[in-house]
Amino acid sequence: MLESNIIIQKNDALHNVYSDTYTKKIQYLEKIITTYETESDIFNVLDFEAGFGKSRYSDLIIKRYIEENAFANHRKFLVVKRFNSEAEKSAATINELNWISGNVAVAITAENWKSHWKLNANRLKDVPVLFISHQRYIDLCLDDKMRKIFTEGRHTLIVDEKVNFPIYTYSDRLYSVVREVIPFRYRTLYDDVCCCFQSYLANKEEKQETNTIDRVRFKVDKTKLDDLLKIINELLVKKEVKGSQQRELLKQMYYGLPVWLSQMCIYNSRKIVTNNPKHQHWGLNNNIILDATASLDGVYYMNNDKYRLIKQGRMIDHNKSTFTPIIYNSSKSNVLKDKEVFFEEMAKKINASHNINDKTLIVTHKDYAMEIKEKLLKYVDGSLIWNDKFNDNDPDYNNEKFAIAWYGNLIGKNTFNKFDNVWLLTKPNIPISNYLVHYMQYSQKSLGNKSLALEKGKFKNPLFNLVQKGYIASETYQSLKRIQRVAEPKGRFYIVNNDIDLVRSVIGQINDAILEEPIELDFIKERKQTKNKSKCDKVCEYIFSCNKKEIAKSDLKRSFDIKNFTHEIAKKQRFSRLEEEGKIKVLTRKILVL
């Protein structure tokens, strides 16, 4: 094997700054890709930091290996990329300027599979390097025959980024929407099959137990289930359901019913969730997962026999960047309570911190993307703000000064790599029951009799707690590292989160990062001050801020929970002074503002 410093690209900025340290990391990546062996059910998990160039150099390493071993019995590769666009780009890199006749790398997409490779599937085994998307990898979990076509003759599997296996979610909304598209003559059958779920949900509602976390199993007559699945399949095959959203929900019902009725399910917040045990990592002779947050994400610790975490350390120096925590409980539900004041203040702070030549990335939940945009429009011209695409036909990013994106749609993207600022407005939390499903997916175990109890919104059980904290920490890290993906970052990173220990764990994964003094939001400060004020103080302030000349005592008593006006207000020094100074006049039933 040639020395890896030969493969370093000319004028590679990271190599120019970190030289031998960087070269040694690339050497190790090359070694693990081209010489290592694992068993088919064992995965080496490498946590090369975000911005390191692991994906780019993986392509170059494979390219050189194929060229050097063109006339030898070499290993063939299957590489799993998050998106088809990445797969196509990587295949183009390997095929570019290689001296071997024909394309040695192929990216399989829905389009070229349908138009060419489906009819020529027997030729896939001759392609040295195959690229597929995460979604196709997930689909192949359920199709042994098709998986054999994609893996035949292949030696090394590289999975770029964490795979998020599906979570099957049943809700009353899913039931209702699908019922509308089921032909009328089959609705009785549909109701019979779904009766067990609907009865359970209704019972929880009636008992006011919607916030509990429970294990539950469901059963239904197998003949009825098979009959319903056949009907739904016919609707999908014949494309009788035209609406894309309705069709997608019909698919969810089709694939969900067999697992809800065969697996242990989890109930919480009016939803029933579970996993398909077939959805798990499958491998070849040498299996590699490249995930920058592997040492943060708790799921890889759930099965030490399967996942071998090989920590790579951190290299990129961030001492020219600033990391500022903003102390606020930014969970999705809490933000909803403070929506108006929260996004108003955040927009104001984002605008104030944005310099004229800056580019700023704003990250939140998808549901809140338009909330922050609406507030930001008070300070910034709309032509300077881009929000991520809700639909395929929405405009792509086009060099706007501000970009609004959301969790779940950022990892693997380098669109914002030169941005100056990033604001994480909300915690990347997901429904509490989903963490339990993640545990089952990666541990390949049931929940057993482990406690599902929570304390302040966090699992008491250490394993479930590790999965929960790890998920939030890894999503936070990945979102922060979307900007300043350069050799010497000089960014400003803002994290809105009241869990300072979690923030420290994330910052601990960023070399030479130092936390600035925490900031408290203005509206929270005002609340604290108001909370500490006496009833008399609040009444006195209200009298002169309500713009009324007459105020009924009964209104004040009701608004400020006053039982005895004379003792609680009238005899207090601050109130009596207002009357002495001639600013108010107190009558039997009302107060006059003079």
C-alpha positions in Angstrom: 0.0 0.0 0.0 1.4 3.5 -0.9 1.9 6.0 1.8 -1.3 7.8 2.4 0.3 11.2 2.2 0.4 10.7 -1.6 -3.4 10.6 -1.6 -3.7 14.0 0.2 -5.1 16.4 -2.3 -3.0 19.4 -3.4 -3.5 22.4 -1.2 -5.7 20.5 1.3 -6.2 23.2 4.0 -6.5 20.7 6.9 -3.2 19.0 5.8 -1.5 22.4 5.5 -2.4 23.2 9.1 -2.2 19.8 10.9 0.3 18.0 8.6 1.4 14.7 10.1 -1.5 14.5 12.5 -3.9 14.7 9.6 -1.9 12.3 7.4 -1.9 9.6 10.1 -5.7 9.8 10.4 -6.0 9.4 6.6 -3.6 6.5 6.8 -5.7 4.8 9.4 -8.9 5.3 7.4 -7.2 3.8 4.4 -6.0 0.8 6.4 -9.4 0.1 7.9 -11.1 0.3 4.5 -8.6 -1.8 2.5 -7.1 -4.3 4.9 -9.4 -4.9 7.9 -11.7 -7.8 8.3 -14.7 -8.1 10.6 -17.4 -10.7 10.8 -20.6 -10.1 9.0 -22.4 -9.0 12.1 -19.6 -6.8 13.6 -19.1 -3.2 12.8 -16.1 -1.0 13.4 -17.6 2.4 14.3 -15.2 5.4 13.7 -16.0 8.9 15.0 -13.8 11.1 12.7 -15.0 14.6 13.6 -17.4 16.5 11.4 -15.5 18.5 8.7 -12.6 16.1 8.7 -13.2 15.0 5.1 -13.9 11.4 5.9 -16.4 11.0 3.0 -14.2 12.7 0.5 -11.1 10.7 1.4 -13.1 7.4 1.6 -13.9 8.0 -2.1 -10.3 8.7 -3.0 -9.0 5.7 -1.0 -11.4 3.4 -2.8 -10.5 4.9 -6.2 -6.8 4.3 -5.7 -7.3 0.8 -4.3 -9.4 -0.2 -7.4 -6.8 1.3 -9.8 -3.9 -0.4 -8.1 -5.6 -3.8 -8.0 -7.3 -3.7 -11.4 -5.7 -7.0 -12.4 -5.9 -8.7 -9.0 -8.7 -10.4 -7.2 -9.5 -7.3 -5.1 -12.3 -6.6 -2.6 -15.5 -5.0 -3.9 -17.3 -2.2 -2.0 -20.8 -1.3 -1.1 -21.0 2.3 0.2 -24.2 3.7 1.9 -24.7 7.4 1.6 -27.4 9.5 3.4 -28.7 10.9 0.1 -28.8 9.9 -3.5 -27.1 13.2 -4.5 -24.1 12.3 -2.3 -23.9 8.8 -3.8 -23.9 10.2 -7.3 -21.2 12.7 -6.5 -19.0 10.0 -4.9 -19.4 7.7 -7.9 -18.4 10.5 -10.2 -15.3 11.2 -8.1 -14.2 7.5 -8.4 -14.9 7.4 -12.1 -13.2 10.7 -12.9 -9.9 10.3 -14.7 -9.5 6.6 -13.8 -7.5 4.7 -16.4 -9.7 1.6 -16.2 -12.1 1.2 -19.1 -15.7 2.0 -18.2 -17.3 3.1 -14.9 -16.0 1.3 -11.9 -18.5 3.0 -9.5 -22.3 3.1 -9.9 -24.8 5.0 -7.7 -28.1 3.2 -7.7 -31.1 5.6 -7.6 -34.8 5.1 -8.1 -34.5 6.4 -11.6 -31.6 4.3 -13.0 -32.8 1.2 -11.1 -36.1 1.4 -12.9 -34.7 2.4 -16.3 -31.7 0.1 -16.4 -30.4 -1.9 -13.4 -33.6 -3.7 -12.5 -33.4 -5.4 -15.9 -29.7 -6.0 -15.6 -29.4 -6.9 -11.9 -27.2 -9.8 -12.7 -24.5 -7.4 -13.8 -24.3 -5.5 -10.5 -21.9 -8.1 -9.1 -19.3 -7.1 -11.7 -19.3 -3.4 -10.6 -16.4 -2.9 -8.2 -18.1 -0.1 -6.2 -21.8 0.3 -5.6 -23.3 3.3 -3.9 -26.8 3.2 -2.4 -28.8 5.6 -0.1 -29.7 5.0 3.5 -33.3 4.4 2.4 -32.3 1.6 0.1 -30.1 0.0 2.8 -33.2 0.1 5.1 -35.4 -1.4 2.4 -33.0 -4.2 1.8 -33.4 -5.2 5.5 -36.8 -6.6 4.6 -35.9 -8.2 1.2 -33.4 -11.0 1.5 -33.5 -11.8 -2.2 -32.8 -8.3 -3.3 -30.1 -7.8 -0.7 -28.3 -10.8 -2.1 -28.3 -9.1 -5.5 -26.6 -6.0 -4.0 -24.1 -7.9 -1.9 -23.1 -10.8 -4.1 -19.3 -10.8 -4.4 -18.8 -7.8 -2.2 -16.4 -7.6 0.7 -16.5 -4.2 2.4 -19.5 -2.2 3.5 -19.1 1.5 4.4 -22.0 3.2 6.1 -21.6 7.0 6.0 -23.4 8.5 9.0 -25.9 7.0 11.4 -28.8 5.0 9.9 -32.2 6.1 11.4 -34.3 3.0 11.1 -38.1 3.5 10.8 -40.3 3.9 13.8 -43.9 2.6 13.2 -46.4 5.0 14.7 -50.1 4.4 15.1 -52.4 7.4 16.0 -56.1 8.3 15.7 -55.2 10.6 12.9 -53.6 7.8 10.9 -56.7 5.7 11.5 -59.1 8.4 10.4 -57.2 9.5 7.2 -56.8 5.9 6.0 -60.4 5.0 6.8 -61.5 7.8 4.4 -59.5 6.2 1.5 -60.6 2.6 2.2 -63.5 1.7 -0.1 -66.8 1.8 1.8 -67.5 -1.9 1.4 -64.3 -2.7 3.3 -64.6 -0.3 6.2 -66.2 -2.8 8.6 -63.2 -5.1 8.1 -60.9 -2.1 8.6 -62.6 -1.1 11.8 -62.5 -4.7 13.1 -58.7 -4.9 12.6 -58.1 -1.4 14.1 -60.6 -1.8 17.0 -57.9 -3.0 19.5 -55.9 0.1 18.9 -58.8 2.5 18.9 -60.2 1.0 22.1 -56.9 1.3 23.8 -56.4 4.9 22.8 -60.0 5.8 23.9 -59.5 4.1 27.3 -56.3 6.1 27.9 -58.2 9.3 27.0 -61.1 8.4 29.3 -58.8 7.7 32.2 -56.7 10.9 31.5 -53.6 8.7 31.2 -52.3 10.1 27.9 -48.9 11.1 29.4 -48.1 7.6 30.8 -45.5 5.4 29.1 -46.7 1.8 28.9 -45.8 -1.5 27.3 -48.7 -3.0 25.4 -49.4 -5.9 23.0 -52.2 -6.2 20.6 -53.9 -9.2 18.9 -56.4 -9.5 16.1 -57.8 -12.3 14.0 -55.0 -13.3 11.5 -57.5 -14.0 8.6 -59.0 -10.5 9.0 -55.5 -8.9 9.1 -54.4 -10.8 5.9 -57.6 -9.8 4.1 -57.2 -6.1 5.0 -53.5 -6.1 4.0 -54.4 -7.6 0.6 -57.0 -4.9 0.1 -54.6 -2.1 1.0 -51.9 -3.6 -1.2 -54.3 -3.6 -4.2 -55.0 0.1 -3.6 -51.3 0.8 -3.6 -50.4 -1.3 -6.6 -53.3 0.0 -8.7 -52.6 3.5 -7.5 -56.2 4.1 -6.8 -55.3 6.6 -4.0 -54.1 9.8 -5.8 -53.2 12.2 -3.0 -49.5 11.9 -2.1 -50.1 12.4 1.6 -53.0 9.9 1.7 -50.9 7.4 -0.2 -48.0 7.8 2.2 -50.3 7.3 5.2 -51.8 4.2 3.5 -48.3 2.8 3.2 -47.6 3.5 6.9 -50.7 1.5 7.8 -49.8 -1.3 5.4 -46.3 -1.8 6.8 -47.3 -0.9 10.4 -50.1 -3.3 11.0 -48.0 -6.5 10.9 -45.5 -5.1 13.5 -48.0 -3.4 15.8 -49.8 -6.8 16.0 -46.6 -8.9 16.5 -44.2 -6.8 18.5 -44.2 -5.3 21.9 -45.5 -1.7 21.5 -45.0 1.4 23.6 -47.8 3.9 24.3 -47.3 7.6 25.1 -49.0 10.9 24.2 -51.9 9.3 22.3 -49.5 7.3 20.1 -48.5 3.7 19.8 -45.0 3.0 18.5 -42.8 0.0 17.9 -40.0 -1.3 15.6 -39.6 -4.0 13.0 -36.8 -6.3 14.3 -35.7 -7.0 10.8 -34.6 -3.3 10.6 -31.0 -3.7 11.8 -27.5 -3.3 10.5 -26.6 -6.1 8.1 -23.0 -6.5 6.8 -20.4 -8.1 4.7 -16.9 -9.3 5.6 -15.6 -5.9 6.6 -18.1 -3.4 8.0 -17.4 0.2 8.8 -19.7 3.0 10.1 -18.4 6.5 9.8 -20.3 8.6 12.3 -18.8 11.8 13.8 -21.1 11.6 16.8 -20.6 7.9 17.6 -18.9 8.5 20.9 -21.7 10.9 21.9 -24.7 8.9 20.6 -25.8 6.3 23.2 -27.1 3.7 20.7 -23.7 2.3 19.8 -23.2 1.4 23.5 -26.3 -0.7 23.5 -24.6 -3.7 21.8 -20.9 -4.0 22.4 -20.8 -7.4 20.6 -22.0 -5.8 17.4 -20.6 -2.2 17.5 -16.9 -1.7 18.2 -16.4 2.0 18.8 -12.9 3.1 17.7 -12.5 6.7 19.0 -10.4 9.0 16.7 -9.9 12.0 18.9 -10.4 15.6 17.8 -7.9 17.6 15.8 -9.5 20.8 14.3 -8.6 23.8 16.6 -11.6 25.9 17.5 -9.9 28.4 19.8 -10.8 31.3 17.5 -14.5 30.6 17.8 -17.0 31.5 20.5 -19.6 29.1 22.0 -22.4 30.8 23.9 -25.0 28.9 25.9 -28.4 30.7 26.3 -30.2 29.3 29.3 -33.7 28.4 28.5 -35.8 25.2 28.4 -36.0 25.0 24.6 -37.9 21.7 24.4 -40.6 21.8 21.7 -43.4 21.8 24.2 -42.0 24.6 26.3 -41.2 26.8 23.3 -44.8 26.4 22.3 -46.0 28.0 25.6 -43.7 31.0 25.1 -43.9 31.1 21.3 -44.6 34.8 20.8 -42.1 36.3 23.2 -39.4 33.6 22.6 -39.2 34.0 18.8 -39.5 37.8 19.1 -36.5 38.0 21.3 -34.5 35.4 19.4 -35.1 37.3 16.1 -33.9 40.5 17.8 -30.7 38.8 19.1 -30.0 37.0 15.8 -30.2 40.3 13.9 -28.1 42.2 16.5 -25.3 39.6 16.3 -25.3 39.5 12.5 -22.5 41.6 10.9 -23.0 43.1 7.4 -20.9 40.4 5.6 -22.0 37.5 7.8 -24.0 34.5 6.9 -26.1 33.0 9.7 -27.7 29.6 10.0 -30.8 29.2 12.2 -31.7 25.7 13.3 -35.0 24.7 15.0 -37.8 22.2 14.6 -39.6 22.1 11.2 -42.8 23.2 12.9 -41.2 26.4 14.0 -39.3 27.4 10.9 -41.9 29.9 9.7 -42.4 31.3 13.3 -38.8 32.5 13.5 -38.9 33.7 9.8 -42.0 35.8 10.5 -40.3 37.5 13.5 -37.0 37.9 11.6 -38.8 39.7 8.8 -39.3 42.7 11.2 -35.5 43.3 11.0 -34.3 41.7 7.8 -35.5 42.0 4.2 -37.2 38.8 3.0 -34.9 38.5 0.0 -32.0 37.8 2.4 -33.8 34.9 4.2 -34.0 31.4 2.9 -35.9 28.6 4.6 -35.3 24.9 3.9 -37.5 23.2 1.4 -40.9 22.0 2.6 -41.5 20.6 -0.9 -39.3 19.4 -3.8 -40.3 22.4 -5.9 -39.4 25.0 -3.3 -36.3 27.1 -4.2 -32.8 25.8 -3.4 -30.4 27.9 -1.2 -29.1 30.8 -3.4 -26.4 32.6 -1.3 -28.9 34.3 1.1 -27.5 35.9 4.2 -29.8 34.0 6.5 -30.8 30.3 6.3 -33.4 28.6 8.4 -33.1 24.8 8.6 -34.5 22.1 10.9 -33.3 19.0 12.7 -33.4 15.8 10.8 -32.5 17.5 7.5 -29.0 18.8 8.2 -26.6 15.8 8.7 -24.5 15.1 5.7 -25.1 18.5 4.1 -22.3 21.0 3.5 -24.4 23.8 2.1 -23.6 26.1 5.1 -19.9 25.1 5.6 -18.6 28.7 5.2 -21.3 30.4 7.3 -20.1 32.6 10.2 -22.8 32.0 12.8 -25.2 29.3 13.9 -28.1 29.5 16.3 -29.7 26.3 17.7 -33.0 27.7 18.9 -34.6 24.5 20.2 -33.5 21.2 21.6 -33.5 18.4 19.0 -35.8 16.3 21.2 -38.1 13.7 19.8 -41.2 11.9 21.3 -40.1 10.2 24.5 -41.3 6.8 23.3 -39.0 7.0 20.3 -35.9 6.7 22.4 -37.2 3.4 23.6 -37.6 2.2 20.1 -34.0 3.4 19.3 -32.9 1.2 22.2 -34.6 -1.8 20.8 -33.3 -1.2 17.3 -29.7 -1.0 18.2 -29.6 -3.4 21.2 -31.7 -5.9 19.3 -33.4 -6.6 22.6 -36.8 -6.0 24.1 -37.4 -3.5 26.9 -37.8 -6.4 29.3 -39.0 -5.4 32.7 -36.8 -2.3 32.9 -38.4 0.8 34.5 -39.9 3.3 32.1 -40.2 6.0 34.8 -39.1 9.6 34.1 -37.6 12.2 36.4 -37.9 15.8 35.0 -38.5 14.5 31.6 -35.5 12.1 31.6 -35.5 8.3 31.9 -34.3 7.0 35.3 -33.1 3.8 33.7 -29.4 4.4 32.8 -29.5 2.6 29.4 -32.6 4.5 28.2 -31.2 7.7 29.7 -28.0 7.2 27.7 -29.9 6.8 24.5 -32.0 9.9 25.2 -29.1 12.1 26.2 -26.9 10.7 23.4 -29.5 11.5 20.7 -29.9 15.1 21.8 -26.1 15.6 22.2 -25.3 14.1 18.8 -27.9 16.1 17.0 -26.7 19.2 18.7 -23.1 18.5 17.7 -24.0 17.7 14.1 -26.0 20.9 13.8 -23.2 23.1 15.3 -20.7 21.6 12.9 -22.6 22.5 9.8 -20.8 25.9 9.7 -17.1 26.8 9.6 -16.1 23.4 8.2 -12.6 24.8 7.6 -9.1 24.2 8.9 -9.2 27.1 11.4 -12.8 27.9 12.3 -13.7 31.4 13.4 -17.4 31.0 14.0 -19.9 32.1 16.6 -22.0 29.3 18.0 -25.2 29.9 20.0 -26.9 27.1 21.9 -30.3 27.7 23.5 -30.6 25.0 26.1 -31.0 24.9 29.9 -29.1 21.6 30.3 -25.6 23.0 30.8 -24.2 19.5 31.4 -25.4 18.3 28.1 -24.0 21.4 26.4 -20.6 20.8 28.1 -20.6 17.2 26.8 -21.1 18.5 23.2 -18.5 21.2 23.5 -16.1 18.6 24.9 -16.2 17.0 21.5 -14.9 20.1 19.8 -11.2 20.7 20.2 -10.1 23.8 22.2 -13.7 25.1 22.4 -14.4 27.3 25.4 -17.9 28.1 26.7 -18.6 31.8 27.1 -20.6 33.0 30.1 -24.3 31.9 29.8 -26.9 34.4 28.6 -30.3 34.7 30.2 -33.2 35.7 28.0 -34.8 39.1 28.7 -38.3 37.9 29.0 -37.2 35.3 31.5 -35.5 37.9 33.6 -38.7 40.0 33.5 -40.7 37.0 34.7 -38.4 36.4 37.6 -38.7 40.1 38.6 -42.5 40.0 38.3 -42.6 36.8 40.3 -40.6 38.4 43.1 -42.9 41.5 43.3 -45.6 41.7 46.0 -49.3 42.0 45.1 -49.1 45.6 46.1 -46.2 46.3 43.7 -48.1 44.7 40.9 -51.3 46.6 41.6 -49.5 49.9 41.8 -47.7 49.3 38.5 -50.9 48.2 36.8 -52.8 51.3 37.9 -50.5 53.5 35.9 -50.0 51.2 32.9 -53.6 50.3 32.1 -54.5 53.7 30.7 -57.8 53.8 32.7 -59.1 56.7 34.7 -61.3 54.4 36.8 -60.5 50.9 38.0 -63.0 48.7 39.8 -61.6 47.1 43.0 -63.5 43.9 42.1 -61.4 43.7 38.8 -58.2 44.2 40.8 -59.2 41.5 43.3 -60.0 39.0 40.6 -56.8 39.8 38.5 -54.4 39.7 41.4 -56.0 37.1 43.6 -56.7 39.6 46.4 -58.9 38.3 49.3 -58.9 41.4 51.5 -58.2 44.7 49.6 -57.7 46.8 52.8 -55.2 44.6 54.5 -53.3 43.3 51.3 -53.2 46.6 49.4 -54.7 49.8 50.9 -52.7 49.7 54.1 -49.4 49.0 52.3 -46.9 51.9 52.4 -46.4 52.1 48.6 -50.2 52.3 47.9 -51.0 54.7 50.7 -48.2 57.0 49.5 -49.9 57.3 46.0 -53.0 58.6 47.7 -51.1 61.0 50.0 -49.3 62.4 46.9 -52.7 63.0 45.2 -52.0 60.5 42.3 -55.0 58.4 43.1 -58.3 58.6 45.1 -59.7 55.5 46.7 -63.5 55.2 46.8 -65.6 52.4 48.3 -65.9 50.3 45.0 -63.3 51.9 42.7 -60.0 53.8 42.4 -59.7 57.0 40.5 -56.5 57.8 38.7 -55.9 61.6 38.9 
